[in-house]
Structure formats: structure tokens, C-alpha cells
Amino acid sequence: MVKKSVTKDTVQSPTLFGKIAAIFKSETIHFVIGLILVIFSVYLLLAFSSFFFTGAADQSIIDSGNAQELASAHNGVKNYAGSRGAQLASYLINDCFGVSSFFILVFLAVAGLKLMRVRVVRLWKWFIGCALLLVWFSIFFGFVFVDQYQDSFLYLGGMHGYNVSLWLESQVGKPGVWLILLATAICFLIYLSARTIIWLRNLLSLSFLKRKQKEEAELKEGEVPEEFTDSWTGKKKRTTEPKDASVTERKPSVASKAEEQPEELAREEEAGQEDIATPDLDVEEDKKPAADEIVLDLGGGTTAARSAKANDGEVTMTIETPPSDPVQPLSESASSKAEMALRQPGFEVEANEEEEYQGQETEPYNPRLDLENYHFPTIDLMKHYDDNGPTIDMVEQNANKDKIVNTLRSFGIEISSIKATVGPTVTLYEITPEQGVRISKIRGLEDDIALSLAALGIRIIAPIPGKGTIGIEVPNSNPKIVSGQSIIGSKKFQESTYELPIALGKTITNEVFMVDLAKMPHVLVAGATGQGKSVGLNAIITSLLYKKHPAELKFVLVDPKKVEFSIYSVIEHHFLAKLPDGGDAIITDVTKVVQTLSSICVEMDTRYDLLKAAHVRNIKEYNEKFINRRLNPEKGHKYMPYIVVVIDEFGDLIMTAGKDVELPIARIAQLARAVGIHMIIATQRPTTNIITGTIKANFPARIAFKVSAMVDSRTILDRPGANQLIGRGDMLFLQGADPVRVQCAFIDTPEVVEITKYIARQQGYPTAFYLPEYVDENGGGSDMEDVDMGRLDSLFEDAARLIVIHQQGSTSLIQRKFSIGYNRAGRIMDQLEKAGIVGPAQGSKPREVYCVDDNDLEMRLNNLQ
């Protein structure tokens, strides 16, 4: 019997500290705090600036006045920031750090802009830089202008600079103080930029004089004298060359480089090459240890007497139970880890404009920065089952072994050995027949063996690929549940480096079965009603939610039944993509399905244009190039997330829409792999008029749950087998030559609800991911005649000015800027087109804007009146 585990309520009431921490993690709170910091820095700037002009008049009032006098309305303070601003300016400038206190303002402003998401900066670097500059300039001004402290109301270095400079002068003297200031300034410049070292080396080696002599020698003799080839030129890895140099001139031979470089540099480069060539030895950790084999005599004798009894006709059996993969806590670092391959071009060619582009930002682009506080779902959101591990029922194994052996012997088939591999729901018996036994004879006894075992259905694999044995798969009388927690929490899934990892379940050998959707690249799922198809789709979607960030993956969910995918609607602003018409993200209307698939085709074509412009072949290379800031965003380049289209009840769509649905699906399946668009379609009627030859040809990966007839199995897998499954998540996965039997992971609807709620509670994007606008070419000819220019929209003129300013005719732009619905924005765009302000729709590209400036727009608007 399967023990029912008592699930603990994973939703615990947060503590007071947790509530306070959650409040300060809110982006709204961050924005408000950042705005306060920016306003306060502006206030301090006003107080500091005014202090230079009014500080002398206010000094006596601030020094002699008490708190009540300063708090009065007639305190006589001249500072533009009032008495409090004058106090702050006097304290920070005179009593603390002098005029270098302006660096406090700079840091406060930068921190505020960082919290407001206006600028992307490394705050700790700004803090270190401003703090060092604050102290250094305070000491510098205090040391240089020490004589002015007695006669001026303004202490340029502050009391801090004055006291520290006096102490340093007493310890090391004035020359020592100058040297300390120089040394610290040089160290700070080196911290800011490594080019400081190059400048210092040039300065100390007097290379500018040598360069001048070198140029004179080149003019006189046409070549460079050897005495001017110093060690500095050898250490420089990239030399300045003319832009029109050929490829061979840009790549000198290795021997010539080695002659010019000193021995120390050569050793460093050799060590670097050895580091690059060292293979990664951690790959071996993913291999599972060999399973323990228990050799048993199931005929009743002991193991020692096995060989003796084998002569009497007794068949021995080896039972193999591979150890299950233990569930490990899913760390956030492991779930969000991504590996970036190193690119080392073999030669340098004439770079085009795109390759020569280098962004102003030196650090790589981070696509997760918009949702940098996003946390991946945790394992405890899933239900835990205590008895999900494999167990061996020796009585059942003995009985099945005897029945198989006796049935085969009754038909004159002798076997030499039998080995049992116990899985979660099915046991695989591998038999080795005697010499001279024909395999087809054993295959023909499938129904007889099923009759003797009284099983729901057996499946014979004759022979097992890669082995000299014949496999007989027999369902277990006490099947185990393969929980989603045991699959998602496995080490294999956590440490996976797949682009789009999908954990489907466990094989007969109790190993976690995973595939990479990016390499499949499309999946066809079929099976009869109630055999685990919807649970399998939940397992696929959940696997991707556990491994991918919202910036890296988007789903297009099509649900004609209207109830299967509704639980995913709460993560619309995180993971879902839809048309920019304001409708639901979960597509249930058949007409919307056709528009959405056609829009995905437009997105596919647009992505291919970007790949062509970037001179790359797939989305992985493109995103890597964009992250390294080698593509210009001003030319339309952007980070591309993966798009996974999941269609449930594909048969219903074919019956209602027919070719209108099949054609865009075929286009996506044929072309969209390289641009990161993948499809998963499911149907419960695997007939030839639903799964046509075009669909099968473009969906090499197929998942078959139990079907009722062999003809349906042949339609899905091109072979029988799916009709012999036992149901309840038992499936065959086919990608290549031979199918793999897998017990699908059981992820129930309440578990999916908890996972989606966990994601929905976190900060998301303002809207869902908008797909491109799709304009039906067949029905867009006579729409302009129906546009009534006598009843212009109230936002018509504002929208026209917006379009002219941006020089981009886009309906979604109007929708976002004016916070209106898609239908109203579309009517305004039609009016703009009929008024001659914008051109007709061009598919995914923005409309052409006919007005070049405001004057041209005003003339067109006056003509309408």
C-alpha cells in the first residue's frame, strides 16, 4: 500500500522582521528613498554654494546662537538653505572636510539615482572613490592652505585636513607629506584605470623622446633601428597599426612575437595558455556510480548452491536496483548559474560597423538587472512523498521469474540467465536465450506472457539496443509515485547546464531523465484522455520556471479548453507573452490563436534579420555578443529571451481553424529553432488528419502516453508500444532511433498554484512581453475607407506629436504613453494614416513617419480643420 504523507503547510505567517524586510525590498520604497536622497543632495548643494557667499555674515549667528534663536523665523541667517542649511554647511565644510565635502553630495545623488533605477552603477565603487577623494582633498587643502586658516571664515580643508596635515608634517616633514599625497594620488588613479600604469611607464622610460627619434629614423632610413625596440613595446599586446592594413599584416607570426618579447612575458603567456588548455575535470561528477547488483537464487536455494542447481535447469536472476538520486536543497546560486563560453577568434579580418561597435559601458550587460531581486522557486513548494524510492518485493519477483521461465519453456524456448531491474512502476526483465533461439519467436509470445503474468500489459524489447539480451517490461503490482520534488531537487537537475532544461521523470533504472528543449527543438505530446498528458505539460513548464529567469524565457500558452493553463495567468508580468491588444495572456479564442502564431512568425523573421546584421548563426551567439556590448542597441539590437509556445488540445484547433493554424505552426517548426522559439503541442486524438506528415516531419521529439490502439501509437512514434503502456504517467520518449520508457513526474495542480503564487508575489515587469503587431494582408485593404476623420479622437493631436518626436509609428507606443487600450490606439493610428502623418503598416516594422518636424505636422493638422 502506498502510504499517504501528511503535507505541511509551506505558507508560514511572516514575522515582524520579515514584514519589515519585505517592505524595504519593495521597488516603490526604493524609488521613494532614492528620490529623497536626490532632493537632499540638491538641498545640500544649495547650502554649500550659498555658504561661500553668506558664510562670513552667518558665522557669528551660527556660532553664538542657541537652538531657540536659530529656530525662530527672524534669525537673520542669509544662507539660501536657511538656518539648518547654514549649520550643515558650516559643520561639514569648516568642522569636517572642507570643500571636499561636495563628494558627499555626489555620492548621495548617485545612490539616489541607483535606487530610482535611473542609472546602473556599482554603488560600492562610487562609495570607495568618493570616500578616498573626500579624505585626500581635505588633507591636501589643509596642508596647502594652512596659512589661511587664521584670517578666513572658510577652511578649505576643514578641521580634519588641518589637524591631519599638521600631524603628518610633524612626523615626516613637508617633503614627506608631498610624497605621501603624490603616492596616494597615483594609487587612486591606478584604482580608477589601469592605463595609469601605461602612462607612468611611458613617462619614466622617456619613451616619448625615443618615439620622436624613432620617427625621425623612419623618415630617414625607412625602418626602425633595433636600439629603439624596448621592453615596453614587447609587453604591449596590441600595437597601433593603420586601419587599411591587410589580414596578414594584422597577424604576425608567433616566432616574430617571441623574438620581440622578453623572457618573463613569454613565460607568463605560456602559463596562460596552459590554463586555457586545461580540461574541466568537474564533468565527471555528473556520472552516476554503478548500481549495486544483488545476485539471488530465486528458486529457493542459497547463493553458494546456485552453480550446482543451475545444472538441474534452475535459472538464476540478478536484481538491479540503482540508487535513487537524493533530493538536495536548491540553492539560489545554483539555480541562477549560467555559463558563458569563451570566444577566441582564430584570425582578425576587416571588421564591419557592427563588430567594431563597443558600448560606453565597460561591464557586460546584465539582462536580469530589471528584476535583480527575483528569487527562484524553492523545493518546499512541492509535495513530499515518503515512499517514492524503489523497493524490492521478493515474492513478486520470484513469481514473475517463474512464470516467465515456465511460459517460455512451454513453447520450447530455453534461457540461460535473467536479470531484473526494478523501476518505480515497471520492472525490466532482461533474459539471455540459449543459442539457436530466434528472437521473432519470443516476440510472438507477448500475449501469452501477459496472460501468464495476469498483468495490465507487457512490452517486449527484442533485442535491447546495445545489449545481447531481450527485455520484457512488466508493471509492478505496487507502483511508486515519482514526485516532482524528487526530480526538481535532484543533483542532476540542479547542476544542469542545459539552455532549456526539462526534467520529465525517472527511467526504469530509476535515473532522472532530462532533455534540453533548445536541442530537441520542438515536442509533440499525445495520449488518450486521463493518461497524464496535462501533468506532463505541467512538469515541462515547472522545470523551466525553476531554472530560468523571467528576462530569459517567455511562454505563449494556448488553451482551447480554457481551464488547463488558467493557473499560470498570475505570472503574466513575469513569464508570459501576448499580443499588445489588452487581452488575456492565456489564449483561448481560436481567432486569437491564428493571430498569435502569425505574430510569432513576424517575431521570428525580425530575429533572423537581427542575427543577419550581427553575423551570428543562433540566439546563443547573438545574446553572448549583446551581453559583451558588441552590438549597438541604437540600431535595433536587443537581448532576446527564449519563447516557448505550448498548445494544448491541438486537435481542436485543427478542427476549427484547419490550415490557418497548421501553416504558421509548420513555419515556426521549420525555422524558429535558431532564434530561440520552440513549440510544444499536445493532442488527445493522435490521428493522421490531426498529426499530419508536415507536423511529424518538423517535430522530431515526441512524447507518447498510453493510447488505445496500435494505429495511434504508429501515428505518434512510427512504431507500436504506446498502446502497451499502463497509464498514469507512463510514457515513451522518442528522439532518435529508439524510444525510452519514462515514468512522468507527478506535479499536481495545488503544487503548480503554490509555485505560481510564489513567483507572482515578487516584483514583475509593468506589462507582459508584447509580441509584434500582426496585420492581416488579406483584410487590410478597405479599412481606411471606414475611418471617420470628422470625429477625431481627443488624443489625436497629442499622439501625432508623440509620433513625430519619436519618428516611430507604433500602436504600442501610443498605448504605453497614454495608458489606453489597444483598440483605441489602433483607431488613432488609422486616423493618423488617413491624415497622411504616418504610412501603412509594414508587418513587424514601425510605420514610416511622413512628418519630419513640428512645422510640417502643424501644416497637416491645419489642413484637416
Secondary structure, DSSP 8 states (H G I E B T S, - for coil): ---------------HHHHHHHHHTSHHHHHHHHHHHHHHHHHHHHHHHHHHHHHHHHHHHHHH--HHHHHSTT-----TTHHHHHHHHIIIIIIIIGGGGHHHHHHHHHHHHHHTTSS---HHHHHHHHHHHHHHHHHHHHHHTGGGGTT-S--TTHHHHHHHHHHHHHHHHHHHHHHHHHHHHHHHHHHH-THHHHHHHHHHTTHHHHHHHHHHHHHHHSS--GGG--HHHHH-SS----TT--HHHHS--HHHHHHHS-HHHHHHHHHHHHHHHS--GGGGGGS-----EEEE-TTSS-STTHHHHHTTT---EEEE------B----HHHHT---------SS-----HHHH---S--S---TTGGGTT-----GGGS---TT-S----HHHHHHHHHHHHHHHHHTT--EEEEEEEE-SSEEEEEEEE-TT--HHHHHTTHHHHHHHHT-S--EEESS-TTSSSEEEEEE-SS----BHHHHHTBHHHHT---SSEEEEEEETTS-EEEEETTTS--EEEE--TTSSHHHHHHHHHHHHHHH--TTTEEEEEE-TTSSSSGGGGGGHHHHBEE-TTS--SSB--HHHHHHHHHHHHHHHHHHHHHHHHHT-SSHHHHHHHHHTT-S-GGGT-----EEEEEES-HHHHHHHHTHHHHHHHHHHHHHGGGGTEEEEEEES---TTTS-HHHHHH--EEEEE--SSHHHHHHHHSSS-GGG--STTEEEEESSSS-EEEEE-B--HHHHHHHHHHHHTS---SS-EE------SSS-SSGGGG--TTS--TTHHHHHHHHHHHT-B-HHHHHHHHT--HHHHHHHHHHHHHTTSB---BTTB-B-B---SHHHHHHHHHHH-
